[in-house]
Amino acid sequence: MTKKSLSPGSNADRGVSIRQANVEAFLDAAERLLIREGAAAITTRRLAAEADQNHGLVHYYFGSIDELLVQTLERFTARILERQRALYGSDAPFIEKWRAAMGFIDDDLASGYPKIWLELEAIAWNKPELRARIADVTDRWH
């Protein structure tokens, strides 16, 4: 059984290529699965089913599940750091920035970000080829 890839018409209005839309579908699915079930439960077929895509596209786009998971963490981190930079780069008074930052903590916990980060750190303990990329995510927070 094959899953559908996104049709050209559904993305044309937003200027998103079919490839990029499919990659985003896989990254979104990986986020959900990492939060809900953890990395150990993620298989190519399970990921493809969650993304409503053909399972062969996982390796076509990413090369491996590990690469997809690391890209998932990197994308999630980039979104959060962009939000942080916007806050601290604003002209808002300190107290407003502080309140917003405290709200971010609750938002981040609710989003599942800490779980994704820790899941990927655990994978990197046993996979030296991933350690530098996970360490880079940590370094971006400093």
C-alpha positions in Angstrom: 0.0 0.0 0.0 1.4 3.4 -0.9 0.5 6.7 0.6 -0.2 9.8 -1.3 2.3 12.5 -1.6 1.0 16.1 -1.5 -0.4 17.3 -4.7 1.2 20.2 -6.6 -2.0 22.3 -6.4 -2.2 22.2 -2.6 1.2 23.9 -2.2 1.3 26.2 -5.2 -0.6 29.0 -3.5 1.9 29.0 -0.6 5.0 28.8 -2.8 6.0 25.5 -1.2 7.4 22.7 -3.3 6.0 19.2 -3.2 9.3 18.0 -1.8 9.4 20.6 1.0 5.7 19.9 1.9 6.5 16.2 2.1 9.6 16.8 4.2 7.6 19.0 6.5 4.9 16.3 6.8 7.6 13.8 8.0 9.2 16.3 10.4 5.8 17.1 11.9 5.0 13.4 12.2 8.3 12.8 13.9 7.6 15.6 16.4 4.3 14.0 17.3 5.7 10.5 17.6 8.7 11.6 19.7 6.4 13.3 22.1 3.7 10.7 22.2 5.8 7.5 22.0 9.5 8.2 22.2 12.3 7.5 19.7 12.4 3.8 20.4 8.9 3.3 19.0 9.6 5.1 15.7 9.9 2.9 12.6 9.9 3.9 9.0 6.5 2.5 8.5 5.0 4.0 11.6 6.5 7.4 10.7 5.2 7.2 7.2 1.7 6.3 8.4 1.7 9.2 10.8 2.8 11.5 8.0 0.3 9.9 5.5 3.2 9.4 3.1 4.9 6.4 1.4 7.4 4.7 3.7 10.1 4.7 0.9 10.2 8.5 1.1 11.7 8.5 4.6 15.0 7.2 3.3 14.7 9.1 0.0 14.4 12.5 1.8 16.5 11.8 4.9 18.7 8.8 4.3 17.9 7.4 7.8 15.5 7.7 10.7 18.3 9.1 12.8 18.8 12.0 10.3 15.1 12.7 10.3 15.0 12.8 14.1 18.0 15.1 14.3 16.5 17.4 11.7 13.3 17.4 13.8 15.1 18.6 16.9 17.1 21.2 14.9 13.9 22.6 13.3 12.1 22.7 16.7 15.1 24.4 18.3 15.3 27.0 15.5 11.7 27.9 16.0 12.1 28.4 19.8 15.4 30.3 19.5 13.8 32.6 16.9 11.0 33.4 19.3 13.6 34.1 22.1 15.7 36.4 19.9 12.6 38.3 18.9 11.6 38.8 22.5 15.0 39.9 23.7 15.6 42.0 20.6 12.4 44.0 21.3 12.2 47.4 23.0 9.7 46.1 25.6 10.5 46.9 29.2 12.4 44.3 31.2 9.4 43.2 33.3 7.4 42.4 30.1 10.3 40.4 28.7 10.6 38.5 32.0 6.9 37.7 32.1 7.0 36.6 28.4 10.1 34.4 29.1 8.4 32.8 32.1 5.4 32.0 29.8 7.7 30.5 27.3 8.8 27.9 29.9 5.2 26.7 30.3 4.7 26.8 26.5 7.9 24.8 25.9 7.0 22.2 28.5 3.5 21.8 27.0 4.9 21.6 23.4 7.0 18.5 24.3 10.3 20.2 23.3 12.2 19.0 26.4 11.2 15.4 25.7 12.3 15.6 22.1 15.6 17.1 23.2 16.2 14.4 25.8 15.2 11.6 23.5 17.8 12.8 20.9 20.5 13.2 23.6 19.8 9.6 24.7 20.2 8.4 21.1 23.5 10.3 20.7 25.0 8.6 23.7 25.2 5.4 21.6 25.7 7.0 18.2 28.9 9.0 18.1 28.0 10.3 14.6 25.1 12.2 16.1 26.9 13.6 19.1 28.3 16.7 17.5 24.9 17.7 16.0 23.1 17.3 19.3 25.9 19.2 21.1 25.4 22.0 18.6 21.7 22.2 19.6 22.9 22.6 23.2 25.5 25.2 22.3 22.8 27.3 20.5 21.1 27.7 23.9 24.3 29.2 25.3 
